């Protein structure tokens, strides 16, 4: 389940490809609008994303 403000990562198409990371800005029935770290915003299928786990604090 995606929520506004959640950090997400795009699933890559190739091995070794660096995934794009961003923040959810809107949630739609079949898609999610993401503001990417490079400043762009796009609407992506829910199947193309997964949540980014928070780094463990030590």
N, C-alpha and C positions, 0 to 999 in steps of 0.2 A: 504494500500500500504506500503510495507516494503522498507526501504532504508538502505544503508550501514551506520553503526554507530548508528542506532536506537537501543534503549534498548527494549528488548522483554522478555516475560514470557511464559513458557510452560503451556498449559492447563493441569490441574491435572486429574487423573483418579479416585481419592477417596476423599471423604469429609475429610477435615482436613489435607490433604497432603500439604506440603510446596512446592510451585512451584519453578522450576529452573528459574534463570534469567541469561540473557546474552546479548551480543551485536552482531548485524548482521554484518557479514564480507563479505558475497556474496549473491546476489539475483539471483535465477534461475527461469525459467518459471513456474515450479510447486512446487518449494521448496526454502528454505532459509538456508544458512549455518550460524550457530551460534557458537560463542566462549562463552562458559558458564563461570560463575564466578569461578567454581572449576578448570579451566584451560583446560578442554576438549573442543573439537570442534566437531560438528555433523551437518548433513544435516537433516532438519526437514520439514515436510509438512507445507504449509502455514496455513492449517486449525488447526494445533496443537499449534499455537502461537497467542499471541495478544500483542500489544504495551504496554509498561509500562508508565503510566502517570507520568510526572515530579512532584516532590513534590512542593507544593506552598511555595514561599519565603515570609517570614514575616519580 
